[in-house]
């Protein structure tokens, strides 16, 4: 579960980066200038996903020590 959570957070982080900065090679403009509220919500979701992944990692390490 931790791996899936971190993978999903990484994928969404790359999409939020693309939304904020755009891509000059493909002529994609950053659309956060038009949809500011969406970008704030998406950035908050990415931070929440990374916190959840860190929490799951902590629980796994704690369980490993408890089983030892």
Predicted model as a PDB file, atoms N, CA, C, CB and O in Angstrom, pLDDT in the B-factor column:
MODEL        1                                                                  
ATOM      1  N   UNK A   1       0.817  -1.200   0.000  1.00 84.00           N  
ATOM      2  CA  UNK A   1       0.000   0.000   0.000  1.00 84.00           C  
ATOM      3  C   UNK A   1       0.856   1.257   0.000  1.00 84.00           C  
ATOM      4  CB  UNK A   1      -0.927   0.002   1.197  1.00 84.00           C  
ATOM      5  O   UNK A   1       0.522   2.257  -0.636  1.00 84.00           O  
ATOM      6  N   UNK A   2       1.973   1.186   0.731  1.00 83.00           N  
ATOM      7  CA  UNK A   2       2.839   2.361   0.766  1.00 83.00           C  
ATOM      8  C   UNK A   2       3.391   2.659  -0.623  1.00 83.00           C  
ATOM      9  CB  UNK A   2       3.990   2.156   1.764  1.00 83.00           C  
ATOM     10  O   UNK A   2       3.443   3.814  -1.047  1.00 83.00           O  
ATOM     11  N   UNK A   3       3.803   1.608  -1.324  1.00 86.00           N  
ATOM     12  CA  UNK A   3       4.348   1.799  -2.674  1.00 86.00           C  
ATOM     13  C   UNK A   3       3.330   2.394  -3.625  1.00 86.00           C  
ATOM     14  CB  UNK A   3       4.847   0.483  -3.228  1.00 86.00           C  
ATOM     15  O   UNK A   3       3.654   3.276  -4.420  1.00 86.00           O  
ATOM     16  N   UNK A   4       2.109   1.916  -3.544  1.00 90.00           N  
ATOM     17  CA  UNK A   4       1.050   2.450  -4.416  1.00 90.00           C  
ATOM     18  C   UNK A   4       0.751   3.900  -4.064  1.00 90.00           C  
ATOM     19  CB  UNK A   4      -0.237   1.600  -4.301  1.00 90.00           C  
ATOM     20  O   UNK A   4       0.540   4.724  -4.954  1.00 90.00           O  
ATOM     21  N   UNK A   5       0.731   4.219  -2.777  1.00 88.00           N  
ATOM     22  CA  UNK A   5       0.455   5.594  -2.351  1.00 88.00           C  
ATOM     23  C   UNK A   5       1.547   6.546  -2.811  1.00 88.00           C  
ATOM     24  CB  UNK A   5       0.313   5.664  -0.831  1.00 88.00           C  
ATOM     25  O   UNK A   5       1.256   7.635  -3.308  1.00 88.00           O  
ATOM     26  N   UNK A   6       2.806   6.141  -2.649  1.00 89.00           N  
ATOM     27  CA  UNK A   6       3.914   6.993  -3.074  1.00 89.00           C  
ATOM     28  C   UNK A   6       3.932   7.139  -4.592  1.00 89.00           C  
ATOM     29  CB  UNK A   6       5.250   6.422  -2.580  1.00 89.00           C  
ATOM     30  O   UNK A   6       4.209   8.222  -5.106  1.00 89.00           O  
ATOM     31  N   UNK A   7       3.639   6.056  -5.313  1.00 91.00           N  
ATOM     32  CA  UNK A   7       3.598   6.121  -6.776  1.00 91.00           C  
ATOM     33  C   UNK A   7       2.502   7.062  -7.255  1.00 91.00           C  
ATOM     34  CB  UNK A   7       3.384   4.727  -7.367  1.00 91.00           C  
ATOM     35  O   UNK A   7       2.720   7.860  -8.167  1.00 91.00           O  
ATOM     36  N   UNK A   8       1.331   6.971  -6.648  1.00 90.00           N  
ATOM     37  CA  UNK A   8       0.233   7.861  -7.028  1.00 90.00           C  
ATOM     38  C   UNK A   8       0.559   9.316  -6.694  1.00 90.00           C  
ATOM     39  CB  UNK A   8      -1.062   7.439  -6.326  1.00 90.00           C  
ATOM     40  O   UNK A   8       0.226  10.217  -7.463  1.00 90.00           O  
ATOM     41  N   UNK A   9       1.198   9.545  -5.569  1.00 90.00           N  
ATOM     42  CA  UNK A   9       1.576  10.907  -5.194  1.00 90.00           C  
ATOM     43  C   UNK A   9       2.614  11.465  -6.159  1.00 90.00           C  
ATOM     44  CB  UNK A   9       2.118  10.938  -3.759  1.00 90.00           C  
ATOM     45  O   UNK A   9       2.567  12.646  -6.505  1.00 90.00           O  
ATOM     46  N   UNK A  10       3.549  10.629  -6.595  1.00 91.00           N  
ATOM     47  CA  UNK A  10       4.567  11.090  -7.540  1.00 91.00           C  
ATOM     48  C   UNK A  10       3.958  11.425  -8.892  1.00 91.00           C  
ATOM     49  CB  UNK A  10       5.652  10.035  -7.709  1.00 91.00           C  
ATOM     50  O   UNK A  10       4.320  12.426  -9.510  1.00 91.00           O  
ATOM     51  N   UNK A  11       3.040  10.592  -9.348  1.00 92.00           N  
ATOM     52  CA  UNK A  11       2.384  10.864 -10.631  1.00 92.00           C  
ATOM     53  C   UNK A  11       1.559  12.140 -10.567  1.00 92.00           C  
ATOM     54  CB  UNK A  11       1.493   9.688 -11.037  1.00 92.00           C  
ATOM     55  O   UNK A  11       1.574  12.943 -11.500  1.00 92.00           O  
ATOM     56  N   UNK A  12       0.847  12.326  -9.476  1.00 90.00           N  
ATOM     57  CA  UNK A  12       0.044  13.546  -9.367  1.00 90.00           C  
ATOM     58  C   UNK A  12       0.930  14.772  -9.172  1.00 90.00           C  
ATOM     59  CB  UNK A  12      -0.951  13.428  -8.207  1.00 90.00           C  
ATOM     60  O   UNK A  12       0.563  15.868  -9.597  1.00 90.00           O  
ATOM     61  N   UNK A  13       2.080  14.607  -8.542  1.00 91.00           N  
ATOM     62  CA  UNK A  13       3.003  15.740  -8.396  1.00 91.00           C  
ATOM     63  C   UNK A  13       3.529  16.186  -9.756  1.00 91.00           C  
ATOM     64  CB  UNK A  13       4.180  15.365  -7.471  1.00 91.00           C  
ATOM     65  O   UNK A  13       3.700  17.383  -9.988  1.00 91.00           O  
ATOM     66  N   UNK A  14       3.786  15.243 -10.653  1.00 90.00           N  
ATOM     67  CA  UNK A  14       4.258  15.636 -11.989  1.00 90.00           C  
ATOM     68  C   UNK A  14       3.155  16.347 -12.769  1.00 90.00           C  
ATOM     69  CB  UNK A  14       4.748  14.403 -12.774  1.00 90.00           C  
ATOM     70  O   UNK A  14       3.442  17.256 -13.549  1.00 90.00           O  
ATOM     71  N   UNK A  15       1.908  15.951 -12.573  1.00 88.00           N  
ATOM     72  CA  UNK A  15       0.802  16.629 -13.263  1.00 88.00           C  
ATOM     73  C   UNK A  15       0.590  18.037 -12.704  1.00 88.00           C  
ATOM     74  CB  UNK A  15      -0.498  15.807 -13.133  1.00 88.00           C  
ATOM     75  O   UNK A  15       0.292  18.965 -13.457  1.00 88.00           O  
ATOM     76  N   UNK A  16       0.742  18.198 -11.401  1.00 88.00           N  
ATOM     77  CA  UNK A  16       0.600  19.530 -10.800  1.00 88.00           C  
ATOM     78  C   UNK A  16       1.742  20.430 -11.259  1.00 88.00           C  
ATOM     79  CB  UNK A  16       0.573  19.438  -9.250  1.00 88.00           C  
ATOM     80  O   UNK A  16       1.536  21.618 -11.506  1.00 88.00           O  
ATOM     81  N   UNK A  17       2.943  19.871 -11.375  1.00 89.00           N  
ATOM     82  CA  UNK A  17       4.077  20.647 -11.895  1.00 89.00           C  
ATOM     83  C   UNK A  17       3.790  21.118 -13.318  1.00 89.00           C  
ATOM     84  CB  UNK A  17       5.377  19.806 -11.861  1.00 89.00           C  
ATOM     85  O   UNK A  17       4.055  22.268 -13.667  1.00 89.00           O  
ATOM     86  N   UNK A  18       3.250  20.221 -14.130  1.00 87.00           N  
ATOM     87  CA  UNK A  18       2.901  20.580 -15.505  1.00 87.00           C  
ATOM     88  C   UNK A  18       1.805  21.646 -15.535  1.00 87.00           C  
ATOM     89  CB  UNK A  18       2.447  19.335 -16.281  1.00 87.00           C  
ATOM     90  O   UNK A  18       1.822  22.538 -16.384  1.00 87.00           O  
ATOM     91  N   UNK A  19       0.860  21.549 -14.610  1.00 86.00           N  
ATOM     92  CA  UNK A  19      -0.210  22.546 -14.555  1.00 86.00           C  
ATOM     93  C   UNK A  19       0.322  23.914 -14.150  1.00 86.00           C  
ATOM     94  CB  UNK A  19      -1.298  22.104 -13.580  1.00 86.00           C  
ATOM     95  O   UNK A  19      -0.157  24.939 -14.637  1.00 86.00           O  
ATOM     96  N   UNK A  20       1.305  23.934 -13.266  1.00 85.00           N  
ATOM     97  CA  UNK A  20       1.859  25.207 -12.809  1.00 85.00           C  
ATOM     98  C   UNK A  20       2.808  25.832 -13.829  1.00 85.00           C  
ATOM     99  CB  UNK A  20       2.583  25.012 -11.495  1.00 85.00           C  
ATOM    100  O   UNK A  20       2.812  27.050 -14.007  1.00 85.00           O  
ATOM    101  N   UNK A  21       3.610  25.008 -14.497  1.00 87.00           N  
ATOM    102  CA  UNK A  21       4.664  25.540 -15.364  1.00 87.00           C  
ATOM    103  C   UNK A  21       4.424  25.365 -16.853  1.00 87.00           C  
ATOM    104  CB  UNK A  21       5.942  24.901 -15.017  1.00 87.00           C  
ATOM    105  O   UNK A  21       5.013  26.090 -17.655  1.00 87.00           O  
ATOM    106  N   UNK A  22       3.583  24.432 -17.241  1.00 85.00           N  
ATOM    107  CA  UNK A  22       3.377  24.165 -18.660  1.00 85.00           C  
ATOM    108  C   UNK A  22       4.577  23.438 -19.262  1.00 85.00           C  
ATOM    109  CB  UNK A  22       3.119  25.472 -19.415  1.00 85.00           C  
ATOM    110  O   UNK A  22       5.477  23.001 -18.545  1.00 85.00           O  
ATOM    111  N   UNK A  23       4.575  23.316 -20.591  1.00 86.00           N  
ATOM    112  CA  UNK A  23       5.676  22.672 -21.298  1.00 86.00           C  
ATOM    113  C   UNK A  23       5.918  23.453 -22.582  1.00 86.00           C  
ATOM    114  CB  UNK A  23       5.369  21.160 -21.596  1.00 86.00           C  
ATOM    115  O   UNK A  23       5.067  23.475 -23.471  1.00 86.00           O  
ATOM    116  N   UNK A  24       7.060  24.081 -22.674  1.00 85.00           N  
ATOM    117  CA  UNK A  24       7.355  24.923 -23.832  1.00 85.00           C  
ATOM    118  C   UNK A  24       7.596  24.104 -25.098  1.00 85.00           C  
ATOM    119  CB  UNK A  24       8.567  25.789 -23.546  1.00 85.00           C  
ATOM    120  O   UNK A  24       7.325  24.587 -26.197  1.00 85.00           O  
ATOM    121  N   UNK A  25       8.102  22.870 -24.968  1.00 88.00           N  
ATOM    122  CA  UNK A  25       8.377  22.051 -26.150  1.00 88.00           C  
ATOM    123  C   UNK A  25       7.103  21.667 -26.893  1.00 88.00           C  
ATOM    124  CB  UNK A  25       9.131  20.797 -25.750  1.00 88.00           C  
ATOM    125  O   UNK A  25       7.095  21.606 -28.122  1.00 88.00           O  
ATOM    126  N   UNK A  26       6.041  21.411 -26.162  1.00 86.00           N  
ATOM    127  CA  UNK A  26       4.776  21.016 -26.786  1.00 86.00           C  
ATOM    128  C   UNK A  26       3.789  22.176 -26.873  1.00 86.00           C  
ATOM    129  CB  UNK A  26       4.148  19.870 -26.012  1.00 86.00           C  
ATOM    130  O   UNK A  26       2.645  21.993 -27.289  1.00 86.00           O  
ATOM    131  N   UNK A  27       4.234  23.374 -26.479  1.00 82.00           N  
ATOM    132  CA  UNK A  27       3.409  24.587 -26.515  1.00 82.00           C  
ATOM    133  C   UNK A  27       2.187  24.499 -25.588  1.00 82.00           C  
ATOM    134  CB  UNK A  27       2.947  24.853 -27.942  1.00 82.00           C  
ATOM    135  O   UNK A  27       1.142  25.085 -25.871  1.00 82.00           O  
ATOM    136  N   UNK A  28       2.333  23.752 -24.468  1.00 82.00           N  
ATOM    137  CA  UNK A  28       1.278  23.707 -23.464  1.00 82.00           C  
ATOM    138  C   UNK A  28       1.485  24.864 -22.510  1.00 82.00           C  
ATOM    139  CB  UNK A  28       1.268  22.348 -22.704  1.00 82.00           C  
ATOM    140  O   UNK A  28       2.554  25.000 -21.914  1.00 82.00           O  
ATOM    141  N   UNK A  29       0.501  25.670 -22.366  1.00 82.00           N  
ATOM    142  CA  UNK A  29       0.574  26.798 -21.460  1.00 82.00           C  
ATOM    143  C   UNK A  29       0.198  26.358 -20.047  1.00 82.00           C  
ATOM    144  CB  UNK A  29      -0.343  27.934 -21.938  1.00 82.00           C  
ATOM    145  O   UNK A  29      -0.594  25.429 -19.886  1.00 82.00           O  
ATOM    146  N   UNK A  30       0.742  26.996 -19.039  1.00 84.00           N  
ATOM    147  CA  UNK A  30       0.320  26.663 -17.672  1.00 84.00           C  
ATOM    148  C   UNK A  30      -1.125  27.105 -17.453  1.00 84.00           C  
ATOM    149  CB  UNK A  30       1.256  27.332 -16.625  1.00 84.00           C  
ATOM    150  O   UNK A  30      -1.457  28.275 -17.642  1.00 84.00           O  
ATOM    151  N   UNK A  31      -1.974  26.172 -17.056  1.00 81.00           N  
ATOM    152  CA  UNK A  31      -3.383  26.537 -16.917  1.00 81.00           C  
ATOM    153  C   UNK A  31      -3.762  26.909 -15.491  1.00 81.00           C  
ATOM    154  CB  UNK A  31      -4.251  25.403 -17.385  1.00 81.00           C  
ATOM    155  O   UNK A  31      -4.944  27.083 -15.195  1.00 81.00           O  
ATOM    156  N   UNK A  32      -2.785  27.032 -14.608  1.00 80.00           N  
ATOM    157  CA  UNK A  32      -3.085  27.507 -13.256  1.00 80.00           C  
ATOM    158  C   UNK A  32      -3.409  28.999 -13.251  1.00 80.00           C  
ATOM    159  CB  UNK A  32      -1.905  27.225 -12.319  1.00 80.00           C  
ATOM    160  O   UNK A  32      -4.017  29.502 -12.307  1.00 80.00           O  
ATOM    161  N   UNK A  33      -3.004  29.701 -14.303  1.00 77.00           N  
ATOM    162  CA  UNK A  33      -3.340  31.113 -14.397  1.00 77.00           C  
ATOM    163  C   UNK A  33      -4.843  31.294 -14.604  1.00 77.00           C  
ATOM    164  CB  UNK A  33      -2.558  31.775 -15.539  1.00 77.00           C  
ATOM    165  O   UNK A  33      -5.409  32.311 -14.202  1.00 77.00           O  
ATOM    166  N   UNK A  34      -5.480  30.318 -15.225  1.00 80.00           N  
ATOM    167  CA  UNK A  34      -6.918  30.409 -15.488  1.00 80.00           C  
ATOM    168  C   UNK A  34      -7.746  29.747 -14.396  1.00 80.00           C  
ATOM    169  CB  UNK A  34      -7.244  29.777 -16.825  1.00 80.00           C  
ATOM    170  O   UNK A  34      -8.826  30.226 -14.052  1.00 80.00           O  
ATOM    171  N   UNK A  35      -7.238  28.643 -13.853  1.00 77.00           N  
ATOM    172  CA  UNK A  35      -7.980  27.877 -12.858  1.00 77.00           C  
ATOM    173  C   UNK A  35      -7.184  27.830 -11.561  1.00 77.00           C  
ATOM    174  CB  UNK A  35      -8.279  26.445 -13.369  1.00 77.00           C  
ATOM    175  O   UNK A  35      -6.649  26.781 -11.201  1.00 77.00           O  
ATOM    176  N   UNK A  36      -7.102  28.933 -10.871  1.00 67.00           N  
ATOM    177  CA  UNK A  36      -6.291  29.024  -9.662  1.00 67.00           C  
ATOM    178  C   UNK A  36      -6.789  28.144  -8.535  1.00 67.00           C  
ATOM    179  CB  UNK A  36      -6.239  30.435  -9.196  1.00 67.00           C  
ATOM    180  O   UNK A  36      -5.982  27.535  -7.834  1.00 67.00           O  
ATOM    181  N   UNK A  37      -8.106  28.059  -8.338  1.00 83.00           N  
ATOM    182  CA  UNK A  37      -8.661  27.265  -7.247  1.00 83.00           C  
ATOM    183  C   UNK A  37      -8.397  25.781  -7.456  1.00 83.00           C  
ATOM    184  CB  UNK A  37     -10.160  27.516  -7.115  1.00 83.00           C  
ATOM    185  O   UNK A  37      -8.122  25.062  -6.495  1.00 83.00           O  
ATOM    186  N   UNK A  38      -8.475  25.311  -8.698  1.00 84.00           N  
ATOM    187  CA  UNK A  38      -8.180  23.907  -8.998  1.00 84.00           C  
ATOM    188  C   UNK A  38      -6.739  23.567  -8.646  1.00 84.00           C  
ATOM    189  CB  UNK A  38      -8.445  23.604 -10.479  1.00 84.00           C  
ATOM    190  O   UNK A  38      -6.472  22.514  -8.067  1.00 84.00           O  
ATOM    191  N   UNK A  39      -5.821  24.441  -8.989  1.00 84.00           N  
ATOM    192  CA  UNK A  39      -4.409  24.172  -8.741  1.00 84.00           C  
ATOM    193  C   UNK A  39      -4.092  24.170  -7.256  1.00 84.00           C  
ATOM    194  CB  UNK A  39      -3.546  25.195  -9.451  1.00 84.00           C  
ATOM    195  O   UNK A  39      -3.249  23.394  -6.807  1.00 84.00           O  
ATOM    196  N   UNK A  40      -4.746  25.019  -6.491  1.00 86.00           N  
ATOM    197  CA  UNK A  40      -4.535  25.007  -5.045  1.00 86.00           C  
ATOM    198  C   UNK A  40      -5.055  23.715  -4.440  1.00 86.00           C  
ATOM    199  CB  UNK A  40      -5.217  26.211  -4.388  1.00 86.00           C  
ATOM    200  O   UNK A  40      -4.419  23.143  -3.555  1.00 86.00           O  
ATOM    201  N   UNK A  41      -6.200  23.254  -4.907  1.00 89.00           N  
ATOM    202  CA  UNK A  41      -6.769  22.003  -4.407  1.00 89.00           C  
ATOM    203  C   UNK A  41      -5.910  20.814  -4.798  1.00 89.00           C  
ATOM    204  CB  UNK A  41      -8.188  21.815  -4.931  1.00 89.00           C  
ATOM    205  O   UNK A  41      -5.683  19.921  -3.982  1.00 89.00           O  
ATOM    206  N   UNK A  42      -5.428  20.790  -6.035  1.00 87.00           N  
ATOM    207  CA  UNK A  42      -4.577  19.696  -6.487  1.00 87.00           C  
ATOM    208  C   UNK A  42      -3.254  19.674  -5.744  1.00 87.00           C  
ATOM    209  CB  UNK A  42      -4.330  19.804  -7.979  1.00 87.00           C  
ATOM    210  O   UNK A  42      -2.748  18.601  -5.416  1.00 87.00           O  
ATOM    211  N   UNK A  43      -2.688  20.835  -5.475  1.00 89.00           N  
ATOM    212  CA  UNK A  43      -1.436  20.898  -4.713  1.00 89.00           C  
ATOM    213  C   UNK A  43      -1.650  20.395  -3.287  1.00 89.00           C  
ATOM    214  CB  UNK A  43      -0.884  22.341  -4.691  1.00 89.00           C  
ATOM    215  O   UNK A  43      -0.788  19.710  -2.738  1.00 89.00           O  
ATOM    216  N   UNK A  44      -2.769  20.723  -2.697  1.00 91.00           N  
ATOM    217  CA  UNK A  44      -3.088  20.220  -1.358  1.00 91.00           C  
ATOM    218  C   UNK A  44      -3.265  18.717  -1.342  1.00 91.00           C  
ATOM    219  CB  UNK A  44      -4.341  20.881  -0.833  1.00 91.00           C  
ATOM    220  O   UNK A  44      -2.877  18.055  -0.380  1.00 91.00           O  
ATOM    221  N   UNK A  45      -3.848  18.173  -2.398  1.00 90.00           N  
ATOM    222  CA  UNK A  45      -4.019  16.723  -2.487  1.00 90.00           C  
ATOM    223  C   UNK A  45      -2.678  16.017  -2.612  1.00 90.00           C  
ATOM    224  CB  UNK A  45      -4.910  16.364  -3.675  1.00 90.00           C  
ATOM    225  O   UNK A  45      -2.493  14.940  -2.045  1.00 90.00           O  
ATOM    226  N   UNK A  46      -1.742  16.607  -3.342  1.00 91.00           N  
ATOM    227  CA  UNK A  46      -0.414  16.014  -3.481  1.00 91.00           C  
ATOM    228  C   UNK A  46       0.299  16.010  -2.127  1.00 91.00           C  
ATOM    229  CB  UNK A  46       0.422  16.786  -4.535  1.00 91.00           C  
ATOM    230  O   UNK A  46       0.920  15.014  -1.755  1.00 91.00           O  
ATOM    231  N   UNK A  47       0.213  17.101  -1.404  1.00 92.00           N  
ATOM    232  CA  UNK A  47       0.838  17.165  -0.083  1.00 92.00           C  
ATOM    233  C   UNK A  47       0.203  16.137   0.852  1.00 92.00           C  
ATOM    234  CB  UNK A  47       0.709  18.587   0.514  1.00 92.00           C  
ATOM    235  O   UNK A  47       0.910  15.473   1.610  1.00 92.00           O  
ATOM    236  N   UNK A  48      -1.104  16.001   0.805  1.00 92.00           N  
ATOM    237  CA  UNK A  48      -1.788  14.997   1.625  1.00 92.00           C  
ATOM    238  C   UNK A  48      -1.375  13.580   1.273  1.00 92.00           C  
ATOM    239  CB  UNK A  48      -3.285  15.136   1.475  1.00 92.00           C  
ATOM    240  O   UNK A  48      -1.226  12.742   2.162  1.00 92.00           O  
ATOM    241  N   UNK A  49      -1.188  13.302   0.001  1.00 91.00           N  
ATOM    242  CA  UNK A  49      -0.753  11.970  -0.424  1.00 91.00           C  
ATOM    243  C   UNK A  49       0.657  11.662   0.055  1.00 91.00           C  
ATOM    244  CB  UNK A  49      -0.820  11.850  -1.940  1.00 91.00           C  
ATOM    245  O   UNK A  49       0.940  10.546   0.491  1.00 91.00           O  
ATOM    246  N   UNK A  50       1.537  12.648  -0.025  1.00 91.00           N  
ATOM    247  CA  UNK A  50       2.902  12.429   0.457  1.00 91.00           C  
ATOM    248  C   UNK A  50       2.947  12.248   1.972  1.00 91.00           C  
ATOM    249  CB  UNK A  50       3.794  13.596   0.050  1.00 91.00           C  
ATOM    250  O   UNK A  50       3.748  11.460   2.476  1.00 91.00           O  
ATOM    251  N   UNK A  51       2.112  12.955   2.688  1.00 93.00           N  
ATOM    252  CA  UNK A  51       2.025  12.768   4.139  1.00 93.00           C  
ATOM    253  C   UNK A  51       1.492  11.375   4.454  1.00 93.00           C  
ATOM    254  CB  UNK A  51       1.121  13.848   4.780  1.00 93.00           C  
ATOM    255  O   UNK A  51       1.988  10.717   5.369  1.00 93.00           O  
ATOM    256  N   UNK A  52       0.486  10.918   3.705  1.00 92.00           N  
ATOM    257  CA  UNK A  52      -0.053   9.573   3.927  1.00 92.00           C  
ATOM    258  C   UNK A  52       0.998   8.504   3.646  1.00 92.00           C  
ATOM    259  CB  UNK A  52      -1.286   9.340   3.046  1.00 92.00           C  
ATOM    260  O   UNK A  52       1.087   7.518   4.377  1.00 92.00           O  
ATOM    261  N   UNK A  53       1.797   8.690   2.592  1.00 91.00           N  
ATOM    262  CA  UNK A  53       2.866   7.738   2.289  1.00 91.00           C  
ATOM    263  C   UNK A  53       3.921   7.697   3.385  1.00 91.00           C  
ATOM    264  CB  UNK A  53       3.517   8.089   0.964  1.00 91.00           C  
ATOM    265  O   UNK A  53       4.415   6.626   3.738  1.00 91.00           O  
ATOM    266  N   UNK A  54       4.264   8.853   3.916  1.00 92.00           N  
ATOM    267  CA  UNK A  54       5.231   8.919   5.017  1.00 92.00           C  
ATOM    268  C   UNK A  54       4.675   8.252   6.263  1.00 92.00           C  
ATOM    269  CB  UNK A  54       5.606  10.378   5.322  1.00 92.00           C  
ATOM    270  O   UNK A  54       5.397   7.555   6.976  1.00 92.00           O  
ATOM    271  N   UNK A  55       3.407   8.463   6.523  1.00 94.00           N  
ATOM    272  CA  UNK A  55       2.763   7.839   7.680  1.00 94.00           C  
ATOM    273  C   UNK A  55       2.745   6.320   7.527  1.00 94.00           C  
ATOM    274  CB  UNK A  55       1.327   8.375   7.857  1.00 94.00           C  
ATOM    275  O   UNK A  55       3.009   5.601   8.491  1.00 94.00           O  
ATOM    276  N   UNK A  56       2.437   5.824   6.334  1.00 93.00           N  
ATOM    277  CA  UNK A  56       2.449   4.382   6.105  1.00 93.00           C  
ATOM    278  C   UNK A  56       3.856   3.805   6.266  1.00 93.00           C  
ATOM    279  CB  UNK A  56       1.906   4.065   4.709  1.00 93.00           C  
ATOM    280  O   UNK A  56       4.020   2.706   6.796  1.00 93.00           O  
ATOM    281  N   UNK A  57       4.869   4.541   5.811  1.00 93.00           N  
ATOM    282  CA  UNK A  57       6.242   4.082   5.986  1.00 93.00           C  
ATOM    283  C   UNK A  57       6.593   3.988   7.467  1.00 93.00           C  
ATOM    284  CB  UNK A  57       7.218   5.022   5.266  1.00 93.00           C  
ATOM    285  O   UNK A  57       7.247   3.035   7.890  1.00 93.00           O  
ATOM    286  N   UNK A  58       6.169   4.956   8.243  1.00 95.00           N  
ATOM    287  CA  UNK A  58       6.407   4.940   9.685  1.00 95.00           C  
ATOM    288  C   UNK A  58       5.718   3.749  10.339  1.00 95.00           C  
ATOM    289  CB  UNK A  58       5.920   6.246  10.321  1.00 95.00           C  
ATOM    290  O   UNK A  58       6.294   3.104  11.215  1.00 95.00           O  
ATOM    291  N   UNK A  59       4.489   3.451   9.922  1.00 95.00           N  
ATOM    292  CA  UNK A  59       3.758   2.317  10.482  1.00 95.00           C  
ATOM    293  C   UNK A  59       4.454   1.003  10.131  1.00 95.00           C  
ATOM    294  CB  UNK A  59       2.305   2.306   9.971  1.00 95.00           C  
ATOM    295  O   UNK A  59       4.509   0.097  10.963  1.00 95.00           O  
ATOM    296  N   UNK A  60       4.983   0.885   8.918  1.00 94.00           N  
ATOM    297  CA  UNK A  60       5.684  -0.332   8.507  1.00 94.00           C  
ATOM    298  C   UNK A  60       6.948  -0.525   9.339  1.00 94.00           C  
ATOM    299  CB  UNK A  60       6.035  -0.277   7.007  1.00 94.00           C  
ATOM    300  O   UNK A  60       7.223  -1.633   9.801  1.00 94.00           O  
ATOM    301  N   UNK A  61       7.708   0.532   9.530  1.00 95.00           N  
ATOM    302  CA  UNK A  61       8.927   0.431  10.344  1.00 95.00           C  
ATOM    303  C   UNK A  61       8.581   0.097  11.789  1.00 95.00           C  
ATOM    304  CB  UNK A  61       9.733   1.744  10.283  1.00 95.00           C  
ATOM    305  O   UNK A  61       9.258  -0.717  12.417  1.00 95.00           O  
ATOM    306  N   UNK A  62       7.537   0.717  12.317  1.00 96.00           N  
ATOM    307  CA  UNK A  62       7.106   0.435  13.679  1.00 96.00           C  
ATOM    308  C   UNK A  62       6.656  -1.013  13.816  1.00 96.00           C  
ATOM    309  CB  UNK A  62       5.977   1.381  14.089  1.00 96.00           C  
ATOM    310  O   UNK A  62       6.949  -1.652  14.827  1.00 96.00           O  
ATOM    311  N   UNK A  63       5.959  -1.537  12.834  1.00 95.00           N  
ATOM    312  CA  UNK A  63       5.518  -2.942  12.867  1.00 95.00           C  
ATOM    313  C   UNK A  63       6.709  -3.891  12.789  1.00 95.00           C  
ATOM    314  CB  UNK A  63       4.542  -3.231  11.708  1.00 95.00           C  
ATOM    315  O   UNK A  63       6.706  -4.938  13.437  1.00 95.00           O  
ATOM    316  N   UNK A  64       7.716  -3.542  12.013  1.00 95.00           N  
ATOM    317  CA  UNK A  64       8.910  -4.392  11.912  1.00 95.00           C  
ATOM    318  C   UNK A  64       9.613  -4.485  13.259  1.00 95.00           C  
ATOM    319  CB  UNK A  64       9.882  -3.845  10.843  1.00 95.00           C  
ATOM    320  O   UNK A  64      10.053  -5.565  13.656  1.00 95.00           O  
ATOM    321  N   UNK A  65       9.723  -3.358  13.969  1.00 95.00           N  
ATOM    322  CA  UNK A  65      10.342  -3.400  15.283  1.00 95.00           C  
ATOM    323  C   UNK A  65       9.472  -4.154  16.296  1.00 95.00           C  
ATOM    324  CB  UNK A  65      10.610  -1.984  15.774  1.00 95.00           C  
ATOM    325  O   UNK A  65       9.994  -4.821  17.189  1.00 95.00           O  
ATOM    326  N   UNK A  66       8.155  -4.048  16.155  1.00 96.00           N  
ATOM    327  CA  UNK A  66       7.256  -4.751  17.080  1.00 96.00           C  
ATOM    328  C   UNK A  66       7.337  -6.259  16.853  1.00 96.00           C  
ATOM    329  CB  UNK A  66       5.794  -4.260  16.905  1.00 96.00           C  
ATOM    330  O   UNK A  66       7.248  -7.023  17.814  1.00 96.00           O  
ATOM    331  N   UNK A  67       7.502  -6.701  15.627  1.00 93.00           N  
ATOM    332  CA  UNK A  67       7.598  -8.133  15.352  1.00 93.00           C  
ATOM    333  C   UNK A  67       8.951  -8.704  15.752  1.00 93.00           C  
ATOM    334  CB  UNK A  67       7.347  -8.399  13.883  1.00 93.00           C  
ATOM    335  O   UNK A  67       9.063  -9.899  16.025  1.00 93.00           O  
ATOM    336  N   UNK A  68       9.964  -7.873  15.788  1.00 84.00           N  
ATOM    337  CA  UNK A  68      11.291  -8.343  16.173  1.00 84.00           C  
ATOM    338  C   UNK A  68      11.303  -8.624  17.640  1.00 84.00           C  
ATOM    339  CB  UNK A  68      12.376  -7.327  15.812  1.00 84.00           C  
ATOM    340  O   UNK A  68      12.330  -9.033  18.181  1.00 84.00           O  
TER     341      UNK A  68                                                      
ENDMDL                                                                          
END                                                                             
